[in-house]
Amino acid sequence: MKSYTTRAVAFVASAAMLALTACSAGSSTSGGSSTGADQSLSLGLVAEPASLDFTTTDGAAIPQVLLGNVYESLVKQDESGKIVPSLAKSWTVSPDRKTYTFDLVDNAKFTNDKPFTAADAVFSINRVKSAWTTSLKSAMDVVAGAKALSPTQLQVTLTKPSNGWLFRMTTRIGAMFSETGVSALATAPIGTGPYKFSKWNRGDSIVLQRNDGYWGTKPQFQQITLKYFKDPTALNNALLTGTINVITTVQAPEALSQFTGNEKYQVIEGTTNGEVLLSFNNSKPVFRDLRTRQAIRQAIDHKALLDTCFAGRGKLIGSMVPPTDPWYEDLTSVAPYDVAKAKSLLQASGAAGATLRLRLPTLPYAISCGQVVKSQLEQVGLKVQIDQQEFPAAWLTTVFKSADYDMSIIAHVEPRDLGAVFSPTYYTRYNDPELQQYLAAADAGDEAAQLDNMKKAGRRLSEQAAGDWLFLLPNLIVADKNLTGLPQNAITENFDLSRLARS
């Protein structure tokens, strides 16, 4: 039986957090002096959730705030993508790779004062299968059963070996719920995390309070306010005027110069797994012809687009795999920019002169990049009609749920989401049996088979022009100079608030 125990890792992480807290206790915030016990912090974000219930509402905005901060999972990812303990302090895997036995922490409790036990884990896993309605719930289909061996030991049995299941347990489907705390998930989430939900001022902010009964290392800040801005200039001005302390995701990279030369601020630039996808509705007749899809890819000058709509920040990738995944390959050469070739392909497919609806979410990068896409596609003979869909509500309803669109632009930030995004039931409506074969073989095989088949899957998507990957978002953060604990890379669904402190 293979054993995964990480007490040493947990000890190092705890020691680091203790050192961080010790060196910053008693420091002052930009709003005045205070002790470490009553400090507050404000962060600026862009996409406000439509609901707080990620079991019934898709979109990355909810787990960005709640996962890891209010809700915890059995296991989580560290910043390098490694699976490490959370509510499970260790686990073992049977030789046939179908049975996982988790040893749980014994001192965690929910913010409704109910203790966290293996029974709650069983409830949470089963509820994904029985009550969740979002597209990501299918990752739990491989589970044959879950049972509590004791209050602190959980056993999960799979129907077949799966490389992806434990990884998916680090995402929102792995969130642990209290059976007595799921009656109002959309407005009153209850978890075991370092923070608890306080209030939601719709259209403005979400406020979290430190969970003083937290079982782990308590965060420094007593209150975190997450403020939402639709306009990137307003977001930047909020930091410049001291309204917020952090811009979590820079939306106007061309404006970074006002911060880089200012000693009051720090600028962090790393990577993400946020693939900015020009998505095709593959159920539409115009996109059923491979030549049309290839023509669109080759009509786009990706470097010029990146320079124009995101100030050259980010990375060109060529498929749905970021460099932080083990099976990444640079596939930008699969569809090189070639106007003449694009025109020829459109003539051959009969799509020359066609009008395509580009339905964009009201997110700054999507609006900016959409204008470039429109211009470049019209240069090869397509007509592009842009309309904006309020995000998240209208875009999720019209594009994501109803697939009432031809093309769209959105950043997919869920980790390792290639198979989820390109499937017949997702908004891309992409049905490719060969791709599904590669994904199934990757999930069931050994490490070498997983690597080989995931590379094949990434290349298959690119060669079949299932969409067009405009670029990979960078992790661009601007914050007060003395704030520590900010992530260099953003490769998980959540923004970890528990590590934030002042030096």
VMD Tcl script that draws the C-alpha trace (Angstrom):
set ca {
  {0.00 0.00 0.00}
  {1.40 3.33 -1.09}
  {1.48 5.93 1.68}
  {1.39 9.72 1.39}
  {2.28 11.28 4.69}
  {3.28 14.91 4.87}
  {3.80 15.74 8.52}
  {7.24 17.15 7.72}
  {5.81 19.37 5.01}
  {3.02 20.50 7.31}
  {5.54 21.28 10.06}
  {7.68 23.41 7.73}
  {4.61 25.26 6.46}
  {3.39 25.87 10.01}
  {6.79 27.09 11.11}
  {6.94 29.49 8.18}
  {3.52 30.85 9.01}
  {4.47 31.29 12.66}
  {7.60 33.19 11.68}
  {5.62 35.34 9.30}
  {3.03 36.16 11.94}
  {5.61 36.82 14.61}
  {7.53 39.34 12.53}
  {4.41 41.28 11.59}
  {2.30 41.31 14.73}
  {1.67 44.82 15.96}
  {2.47 46.48 12.63}
  {0.15 49.08 11.20}
  {-2.00 49.08 8.08}
  {-2.21 51.93 5.62}
  {-5.36 53.04 7.43}
  {-3.63 53.67 10.76}
  {-1.95 51.82 13.58}
  {-3.49 48.73 15.10}
  {-2.44 45.46 16.61}
  {-2.20 42.16 14.76}
  {-5.46 41.13 16.42}
  {-7.67 43.78 14.79}
  {-6.07 44.60 11.47}
  {-8.10 44.76 8.28}
  {-7.17 44.55 4.63}
  {-8.95 45.41 1.37}
  {-8.35 43.66 -1.94}
  {-9.54 44.76 -5.37}
  {-11.02 42.18 -7.74}
  {-12.86 42.29 -11.06}
  {-15.49 39.55 -11.42}
  {-18.09 39.55 -8.65}
  {-19.86 36.22 -8.04}
  {-23.48 35.85 -9.13}
  {-24.03 33.61 -6.10}
  {-21.93 32.18 -3.28}
  {-23.00 28.62 -4.09}
  {-20.48 26.92 -6.38}
  {-22.44 23.66 -6.15}
  {-25.14 25.13 -8.42}
  {-23.42 28.12 -10.08}
  {-20.48 27.87 -12.47}
  {-17.69 30.42 -12.74}
  {-14.34 31.03 -11.08}
  {-15.36 34.05 -9.00}
  {-16.91 32.00 -6.17}
  {-14.04 29.58 -5.43}
  {-11.59 32.47 -5.86}
  {-13.02 33.93 -2.65}
  {-14.33 30.95 -0.70}
  {-12.17 27.91 -1.47}
  {-9.36 27.51 1.05}
  {-10.51 30.61 2.91}
  {-14.01 29.63 4.05}
  {-14.24 26.08 2.72}
  {-11.39 23.60 3.02}
  {-10.76 20.34 1.22}
  {-9.11 17.11 2.30}
  {-6.07 17.94 0.17}
  {-4.90 21.08 -1.59}
  {-2.23 22.26 -4.01}
  {0.80 24.24 -3.01}
  {2.11 26.99 -5.28}
  {4.14 24.51 -7.32}
  {1.09 22.34 -7.99}
  {2.03 19.55 -5.55}
  {-0.83 17.89 -3.65}
  {-0.36 18.47 0.08}
  {-2.48 17.92 3.22}
  {-5.35 20.06 4.38}
  {-8.15 18.45 6.42}
  {-6.52 15.10 5.70}
  {-3.13 14.94 7.38}
  {-2.09 11.80 5.47}
  {-3.49 9.19 3.11}
  {-2.73 5.80 1.59}
  {-3.60 4.29 -1.77}
  {-4.21 0.57 -2.31}
  {-2.01 -1.38 -4.76}
  {-4.83 -1.50 -7.33}
  {-5.09 2.33 -7.06}
  {-8.82 2.19 -6.38}
  {-9.04 2.65 -2.59}
  {-7.94 5.81 -0.75}
  {-7.80 5.90 3.03}
  {-7.52 9.35 4.61}
  {-6.49 10.12 8.18}
  {-8.19 13.36 9.14}
  {-7.26 16.10 11.57}
  {-9.14 15.71 14.84}
  {-9.58 19.34 15.88}
  {-11.35 21.03 12.97}
  {-14.86 22.39 13.31}
  {-17.28 24.30 11.15}
  {-18.22 27.89 11.88}
  {-21.64 26.63 13.03}
  {-19.70 24.95 15.87}
  {-20.19 21.41 14.51}
  {-17.01 19.28 14.58}
  {-15.63 18.11 11.23}
  {-15.57 14.31 11.02}
  {-15.29 11.59 8.41}
  {-19.10 11.55 8.25}
  {-19.01 15.12 6.92}
  {-16.52 14.04 4.27}
  {-18.83 11.19 3.21}
  {-21.75 13.63 3.08}
  {-19.76 16.13 1.00}
  {-18.53 13.56 -1.52}
  {-21.96 11.99 -1.94}
  {-23.58 15.41 -2.27}
  {-21.44 16.24 -5.30}
  {-23.00 13.26 -7.05}
  {-26.56 13.79 -5.81}
  {-27.10 17.55 -5.45}
  {-24.50 19.49 -7.43}
  {-25.66 20.81 -10.80}
  {-22.51 22.42 -12.20}
  {-20.47 20.99 -15.04}
  {-17.53 20.06 -12.81}
  {-19.51 17.51 -10.76}
  {-18.68 14.78 -13.30}
  {-15.19 14.49 -11.78}
  {-16.83 12.62 -8.88}
  {-18.50 10.04 -11.15}
  {-15.55 7.69 -10.70}
  {-16.33 7.29 -6.97}
  {-18.04 3.98 -6.19}
  {-18.51 4.77 -2.51}
  {-17.27 6.61 0.55}
  {-17.53 5.51 4.17}
  {-16.37 6.63 7.60}
  {-14.14 3.99 9.20}
  {-13.99 6.15 12.34}
  {-14.58 9.83 13.14}
  {-11.08 10.58 11.86}
  {-10.66 8.01 9.09}
  {-12.30 8.05 5.68}
  {-12.23 5.45 2.94}
  {-13.10 6.26 -0.67}
  {-13.36 3.54 -3.32}
  {-13.20 4.25 -7.02}
  {-14.71 2.21 -9.83}
  {-11.38 2.26 -11.65}
  {-7.91 3.77 -11.19}
  {-7.93 7.51 -11.77}
  {-4.95 9.84 -11.85}
  {-7.25 12.81 -11.91}
  {-9.54 12.11 -8.95}
  {-7.24 13.10 -6.09}
  {-6.15 16.18 -8.01}
  {-9.80 17.18 -8.49}
  {-10.26 16.89 -4.74}
  {-8.03 19.96 -4.44}
  {-10.60 21.96 -6.42}
  {-14.08 23.12 -5.50}
  {-15.60 19.61 -5.78}
  {-13.39 18.63 -2.83}
  {-14.86 21.28 -0.52}
  {-16.06 19.91 2.80}
  {-19.55 20.85 4.02}
  {-21.48 20.39 7.24}
  {-24.75 18.50 6.80}
  {-26.38 21.15 8.98}
  {-24.79 24.01 7.03}
  {-26.02 23.66 3.45}
  {-29.47 25.25 3.69}
  {-28.34 28.68 2.48}
  {-25.15 28.15 0.46}
  {-25.93 31.00 -1.93}
  {-25.89 33.61 0.82}
  {-24.41 32.08 4.00}
  {-21.54 29.64 3.37}
  {-20.31 27.60 6.34}
  {-16.90 25.94 6.33}
  {-13.90 25.00 8.44}
  {-11.49 27.54 6.99}
  {-9.38 30.35 8.47}
  {-12.06 32.89 7.55}
  {-15.83 32.96 7.88}
  {-18.35 34.76 5.76}
  {-19.57 38.05 7.21}
  {-21.58 40.01 4.64}
  {-22.10 40.62 0.95}
  {-22.82 44.12 -0.31}
  {-24.01 43.21 -3.79}
  {-22.38 45.20 -6.52}
  {-19.63 46.35 -4.19}
  {-17.91 43.94 -1.80}
  {-17.74 40.72 0.20}
  {-16.46 40.84 3.77}
  {-14.79 37.92 5.55}
  {-13.97 37.77 9.27}
  {-11.14 35.77 10.79}
  {-12.32 32.45 12.21}
  {-10.91 32.65 15.72}
  {-11.90 29.02 16.29}
  {-9.81 27.85 13.35}
  {-8.00 24.55 13.93}
  {-4.82 25.59 12.11}
  {-2.52 28.60 12.16}
  {-4.72 31.68 12.42}
  {-4.23 34.41 9.83}
  {-3.01 37.85 10.86}
  {-5.83 39.96 9.49}
  {-9.07 40.02 11.40}
  {-11.13 41.33 8.48}
  {-10.70 41.00 4.74}
  {-12.81 43.10 2.37}
  {-12.97 42.02 -1.26}
  {-14.04 44.99 -3.39}
  {-15.20 44.58 -6.99}
  {-14.42 46.97 -9.85}
  {-15.72 46.73 -13.41}
  {-13.43 49.48 -14.65}
  {-9.63 48.87 -14.61}
  {-8.88 52.57 -14.15}
  {-11.12 52.70 -11.09}
  {-9.35 49.63 -9.75}
  {-5.93 51.24 -10.18}
  {-7.12 54.50 -8.63}
  {-8.46 52.63 -5.61}
  {-4.94 51.44 -4.79}
  {-3.39 54.83 -5.49}
  {-5.85 56.51 -3.10}
  {-5.54 53.88 -0.35}
  {-9.08 52.53 -0.76}
  {-7.63 49.07 -1.28}
  {-4.29 47.49 -0.41}
  {-3.99 44.95 -3.25}
  {-4.91 44.71 -6.92}
  {-5.30 40.94 -7.15}
  {-5.38 40.83 -10.96}
  {-4.11 43.75 -13.00}
  {-6.58 44.39 -15.82}
  {-4.69 47.19 -17.58}
  {-1.01 46.13 -17.79}
  {-0.16 49.24 -19.80}
  {-0.82 51.26 -16.62}
  {1.75 49.36 -14.51}
  {4.33 52.13 -14.89}
  {2.48 54.27 -12.35}
  {3.23 51.59 -9.74}
  {6.64 50.23 -10.77}
  {8.30 53.58 -10.17}
  {6.60 54.19 -6.85}
  {8.35 52.98 -3.69}
  {4.99 52.61 -1.94}
  {4.10 49.57 -4.02}
  {5.36 46.15 -5.06}
  {4.59 44.52 -8.40}
  {4.47 40.72 -8.60}
  {4.62 39.02 -11.98}
  {4.34 35.26 -12.29}
  {2.29 32.77 -14.24}
  {-1.20 31.30 -14.08}
  {-3.15 28.48 -15.68}
  {-5.66 30.98 -17.09}
  {-5.88 30.21 -20.79}
  {-7.57 33.08 -22.63}
  {-9.64 31.10 -25.10}
  {-11.29 32.32 -28.27}
  {-13.98 29.69 -28.08}
  {-15.90 28.29 -31.03}
  {-19.43 26.93 -30.76}
  {-18.65 23.64 -32.43}
  {-22.33 22.75 -32.75}
  {-22.75 25.53 -35.34}
  {-22.51 24.35 -38.99}
  {-19.83 26.93 -39.82}
  {-17.48 25.42 -37.22}
  {-18.00 21.81 -38.18}
  {-15.53 22.27 -41.02}
  {-11.97 21.94 -39.77}
  {-10.77 24.33 -42.48}
  {-12.86 27.17 -41.07}
  {-11.49 26.63 -37.58}
  {-7.94 26.46 -38.90}
  {-8.48 29.62 -40.94}
  {-9.54 31.57 -37.86}
  {-6.48 30.42 -35.94}
  {-4.13 31.37 -38.78}
  {-5.82 34.72 -39.30}
  {-4.82 35.87 -35.82}
  {-1.43 37.44 -35.22}
  {-1.13 36.32 -31.61}
  {1.95 38.36 -30.77}
  {0.40 41.53 -32.12}
  {-2.80 40.75 -30.24}
  {-0.93 40.23 -26.97}
  {1.04 43.44 -27.48}
  {-2.11 45.40 -28.27}
  {-4.65 44.16 -25.75}
  {-2.43 43.09 -22.84}
  {0.72 45.20 -23.23}
  {2.77 42.16 -24.21}
  {2.30 40.52 -20.82}
  {1.45 36.84 -20.76}
  {2.63 33.86 -22.79}
  {1.67 32.35 -26.13}
  {0.92 28.63 -25.69}
  {-0.96 27.16 -28.68}
  {-3.22 24.74 -26.78}
  {-5.11 24.18 -23.51}
  {-2.06 23.25 -21.42}
  {-0.13 25.80 -19.35}
  {3.64 25.46 -18.76}
  {3.05 24.54 -15.11}
  {1.48 21.21 -16.16}
  {3.90 18.28 -16.64}
  {2.64 17.58 -20.18}
  {3.08 21.10 -21.53}
  {4.43 21.51 -25.07}
  {4.87 24.76 -26.96}
  {2.34 24.30 -29.77}
  {2.34 27.83 -31.12}
  {3.85 26.58 -34.40}
  {0.81 24.38 -35.16}
  {-1.19 27.34 -36.50}
  {1.24 30.08 -37.54}
  {-0.05 33.50 -38.57}
  {-0.65 33.36 -42.32}
  {-3.25 35.67 -43.90}
  {-3.01 34.09 -47.36}
  {-3.47 30.59 -45.95}
  {-6.42 31.73 -43.84}
  {-8.15 33.26 -46.88}
  {-7.54 30.10 -48.90}
  {-8.99 27.88 -46.16}
  {-12.09 30.06 -45.86}
  {-12.67 29.89 -49.62}
  {-12.28 26.11 -49.54}
  {-14.71 25.67 -46.64}
  {-17.27 28.07 -48.08}
  {-17.14 30.31 -45.00}
  {-15.66 33.37 -46.72}
  {-17.91 36.34 -46.05}
  {-19.76 34.63 -43.19}
  {-20.97 36.72 -40.25}
  {-19.96 35.45 -36.82}
  {-21.32 36.69 -33.49}
  {-18.55 37.34 -31.00}
  {-20.31 37.50 -27.63}
  {-17.96 38.95 -25.05}
  {-18.25 39.03 -21.27}
  {-17.92 42.51 -19.80}
  {-14.38 41.85 -18.59}
  {-11.64 44.31 -19.60}
  {-9.29 41.80 -21.23}
  {-12.14 40.19 -23.20}
  {-13.44 43.52 -24.53}
  {-9.95 44.72 -25.45}
  {-8.86 41.48 -27.10}
  {-12.23 41.10 -28.83}
  {-11.65 44.29 -30.80}
  {-8.32 42.94 -32.06}
  {-9.86 39.58 -33.00}
  {-12.63 41.35 -34.91}
  {-10.15 43.48 -36.84}
  {-7.88 40.58 -37.75}
  {-10.68 38.24 -38.81}
  {-12.27 40.90 -40.98}
  {-8.93 41.28 -42.78}
  {-9.31 37.71 -44.10}
  {-12.92 38.13 -45.25}
  {-15.07 37.24 -42.25}
  {-17.63 39.60 -40.76}
  {-17.64 39.82 -36.97}
  {-20.53 41.17 -34.94}
  {-19.57 42.00 -31.35}
  {-22.04 42.23 -28.53}
  {-21.28 42.45 -24.84}
  {-22.85 40.23 -22.23}
  {-22.88 41.42 -18.62}
  {-20.62 39.16 -16.60}
  {-21.24 36.88 -14.86}
  {-25.05 36.60 -15.01}
  {-25.85 37.35 -18.66}
  {-22.75 35.67 -20.14}
  {-23.27 32.52 -18.04}
  {-26.90 32.32 -19.12}
  {-26.55 33.17 -22.80}
  {-23.14 31.73 -23.72}
  {-22.22 29.20 -21.06}
  {-25.59 27.57 -20.40}
  {-27.52 28.14 -23.62}
  {-24.60 28.11 -26.10}
  {-26.29 30.99 -27.93}
  {-23.16 32.34 -29.60}
  {-20.68 31.70 -32.39}
  {-17.47 32.80 -30.67}
  {-16.56 34.17 -27.27}
  {-13.46 35.07 -25.26}
  {-12.99 33.98 -21.65}
  {-10.07 32.98 -19.44}
  {-10.42 29.42 -18.17}
  {-8.66 29.39 -14.81}
  {-9.70 26.00 -13.44}
  {-6.62 23.75 -13.15}
  {-6.16 20.95 -15.69}
  {-9.48 21.67 -17.37}
  {-8.70 20.50 -20.90}
  {-11.16 17.59 -20.81}
  {-13.89 19.56 -19.06}
  {-13.81 22.50 -21.49}
  {-13.67 20.47 -24.69}
  {-16.57 18.08 -24.31}
  {-19.96 17.71 -26.02}
  {-21.89 18.98 -22.99}
  {-19.74 22.05 -22.27}
  {-20.44 25.40 -23.92}
  {-17.84 24.64 -26.61}
  {-19.98 21.66 -27.72}
  {-16.83 19.88 -28.84}
  {-17.26 16.19 -29.63}
  {-14.07 14.32 -30.53}
  {-13.93 10.57 -29.69}
  {-10.17 10.45 -30.31}
  {-9.59 13.20 -27.74}
  {-11.75 11.35 -25.24}
  {-9.72 8.17 -25.79}
  {-6.49 10.01 -24.99}
  {-8.01 11.50 -21.84}
  {-9.35 8.14 -20.63}
  {-6.00 6.45 -21.21}
  {-4.20 9.27 -19.39}
  {-6.48 9.00 -16.37}
  {-6.25 5.22 -16.01}
  {-2.59 4.65 -16.90}
  {0.66 4.87 -14.99}
  {2.66 8.09 -14.80}
  {4.36 7.54 -18.16}
  {1.05 6.76 -19.87}
  {-0.55 9.83 -18.33}
  {2.24 12.06 -19.60}
  {2.20 10.58 -23.10}
  {-1.56 10.66 -23.54}
  {-2.01 14.15 -22.13}
  {0.58 15.43 -24.60}
  {-1.37 13.73 -27.36}
  {-4.58 15.33 -26.09}
  {-3.05 18.80 -26.07}
  {-1.68 18.36 -29.58}
  {-4.97 16.91 -30.83}
  {-6.86 19.98 -29.65}
  {-4.41 22.29 -31.36}
  {-4.26 20.37 -34.66}
  {-8.06 20.09 -34.76}
  {-8.40 23.81 -33.97}
  {-11.02 23.15 -31.29}
  {-10.61 26.80 -30.29}
  {-7.88 29.40 -30.41}
  {-5.68 30.07 -27.40}
  {-4.96 33.77 -27.54}
  {-2.48 33.73 -24.65}
  {-1.92 32.61 -21.07}
  {-2.73 35.25 -18.47}
  {0.18 36.36 -16.30}
  {-0.21 36.63 -12.56}
  {0.04 40.40 -12.16}
  {-0.46 41.76 -8.65}
  {0.20 45.24 -7.29}
  {0.14 45.74 -3.54}
  {1.35 47.83 -0.64}
  {5.11 47.46 -0.35}
  {5.11 45.87 3.12}
  {2.47 43.21 2.44}
  {3.78 39.63 2.41}
  {2.30 36.25 1.55}
  {1.12 37.17 -1.95}
  {1.31 34.35 -4.52}
  {4.02 34.49 -7.18}
  {2.01 32.11 -9.35}
  {-1.75 31.62 -9.49}
  {-2.38 28.01 -10.48}
  {-5.26 27.11 -8.17}
  {-8.88 28.21 -8.10}
  {-8.57 30.27 -4.95}
  {-6.75 33.37 -3.74}
  {-5.19 32.31 -0.44}
  {-5.91 35.04 2.11}
  {-4.54 33.16 5.11}
  {-0.87 33.83 4.28}
  {-1.22 37.60 4.00}
  {0.63 39.66 6.62}
  {2.50 42.92 7.06}
  {6.23 43.01 7.58}
}
mol new
graphics top color blue
foreach p $ca { graphics top sphere $p radius 0.5 }
foreach p [lrange $ca 0 end-1] q [lrange $ca 1 end] { graphics top cylinder $p $q radius 0.2 }
display resetview
